[in-house]
Amino acid sequence: MEFRLIFWSLALLNMGAVAALALRGLRAIRAGRVAAHRRAMRLAAWLVAGFLLAYLAKRVLTGAEDLSGWGRAALLNLWIHEALVGTMLLCGGAALLFARRMAGTRRVTGNAQDAAAPPALLRRHRIAGRIACGAAVLGLLTACGILAGMIARAH
């Protein structure tokens, strides 16, 4: 198997782990387990950061993918995937920013003496996080199609 297929196969596994961690974090916060939510989301964010660094290194070493043999449907899937990843990055970053603003509140500390998190901030965090989580899951599905097409074109 050539390098680019190995790289994108590992990227797919990484995206699967990101989506699974996001869903795990969502379940944890719904159960009121703030620390478990925070751990899952931080690990997902680190996996995304690791992928971005690996992708930059791959681009420097091997250049861009040759899309000349890709059909219209494959290119459309790629563009949708890239839009979903962009959405995941933007909304995940916003959710992280909102979470940092809630750091000293009773929602995070569990201490009744601490101030309550502003409802608007909680709502923004929840909306951004859900959009990021949904984009991660849909991004994983589109990534499966991209990799399947790459494997088919390689043979």
C-alpha positions in Angstrom: 0.0 0.0 0.0 1.4 3.4 -0.9 2.1 6.1 1.6 -0.9 8.3 0.9 -3.3 5.5 1.4 -1.7 4.6 4.7 -1.8 8.2 5.8 -5.5 8.6 4.9 -6.3 5.3 6.5 -4.7 6.5 9.7 -6.5 9.8 9.3 -9.8 8.0 9.0 -9.1 6.1 12.3 -8.2 9.4 13.9 -11.5 11.0 12.7 -13.3 8.0 14.1 -11.7 8.4 17.4 -12.5 12.2 17.4 -16.2 11.4 16.6 -16.3 8.7 19.3 -14.8 10.9 21.9 -17.2 13.8 21.0 -20.1 11.4 21.4 -18.7 10.1 24.7 -18.3 13.7 25.9 -21.9 14.5 24.9 -23.2 11.5 26.9 -21.0 12.4 29.9 -22.3 15.9 30.1 -25.9 14.8 29.7 -25.2 12.5 32.7 -23.8 15.5 34.7 -20.2 14.2 34.6 -18.4 17.4 33.8 -14.9 16.1 34.4 -15.5 13.1 32.0 -16.9 15.5 29.4 -13.9 17.8 29.7 -11.4 14.8 29.4 -13.2 13.4 26.3 -13.4 16.8 24.5 -9.8 17.7 25.3 -8.5 14.4 24.0 -10.6 14.9 20.8 -9.1 18.4 20.4 -5.6 17.0 20.8 -6.3 14.4 18.2 -7.5 17.1 15.8 -4.4 19.1 16.5 -2.2 16.1 15.9 -3.9 15.4 12.6 -3.5 19.0 11.5 0.3 18.8 12.2 0.6 15.5 10.5 -1.3 16.9 7.5 1.0 19.9 7.2 4.0 17.6 7.3 2.5 15.4 4.7 1.7 18.4 2.4 5.3 19.6 2.8 6.8 16.2 2.1 4.5 14.9 -0.6 2.5 17.8 -1.9 -1.2 18.1 -2.6 -3.3 15.1 -3.7 -3.7 14.7 -7.4 -7.5 15.1 -8.0 -7.3 14.9 -11.8 -8.7 11.3 -11.8 -11.5 12.0 -9.4 -15.1 12.1 -10.7 -17.7 14.8 -9.9 -19.3 12.8 -7.2 -16.0 12.1 -5.5 -15.0 15.8 -5.7 -18.4 16.8 -4.3 -18.0 14.4 -1.4 -14.5 15.8 -0.8 -15.8 19.4 -0.7 -18.6 18.4 1.6 -16.1 16.7 3.9 -13.8 19.7 3.9 -16.8 21.9 4.8 -17.8 19.6 7.6 -14.2 19.5 9.0 -14.1 23.3 8.8 -17.4 23.5 10.7 -16.0 21.1 13.3 -12.9 23.2 13.7 -14.8 26.5 14.0 -17.6 25.3 16.3 -15.3 23.1 18.4 -13.0 26.1 18.9 -16.0 28.3 19.8 -17.2 25.6 22.3 -13.7 25.5 23.8 -13.6 29.3 24.1 -17.0 29.3 25.8 -16.0 26.4 28.1 -12.9 28.4 29.2 -15.2 31.3 30.2 -17.1 28.9 32.4 -14.0 27.5 34.2 -14.7 29.0 37.6 -18.4 28.5 37.7 -20.3 26.0 39.9 -21.2 24.1 36.7 -17.6 23.2 36.3 -16.3 23.2 39.9 -19.3 21.6 41.5 -18.9 24.1 44.4 -22.3 25.7 45.3 -20.4 28.8 46.6 -19.1 29.6 43.1 -21.0 31.8 40.7 -23.5 30.2 38.3 -22.5 30.1 34.6 -24.5 32.7 32.6 -27.3 30.9 30.8 -26.5 32.5 27.5 -22.9 31.2 27.7 -24.1 27.7 28.5 -26.5 27.8 25.6 -23.7 29.0 23.2 -21.4 26.3 24.4 -24.1 23.7 24.0 -25.0 24.8 20.5 -21.4 25.1 19.3 -20.5 21.7 20.8 -23.5 19.9 19.3 -22.7 21.4 15.8 -19.1 20.4 16.2 -20.1 16.9 17.3 -22.5 16.5 14.4 -19.9 17.8 11.9 -17.4 15.3 13.3 -19.8 12.3 12.8 -20.8 13.5 9.3 -17.2 14.2 8.5 -16.3 10.6 9.4 -19.0 9.3 7.1 -17.8 11.4 4.2 -14.2 10.4 4.9 -15.2 6.7 4.5 -16.4 7.5 1.0 -13.3 9.5 0.2 -11.0 6.7 1.3 -13.0 4.0 -0.5 -12.7 6.0 -3.7 -9.0 6.5 -3.2 -8.5 2.7 -2.7 -10.6 1.9 -5.8 -8.7 4.4 -7.9 -5.4 2.9 -6.7 -6.3 -0.5 -8.0 
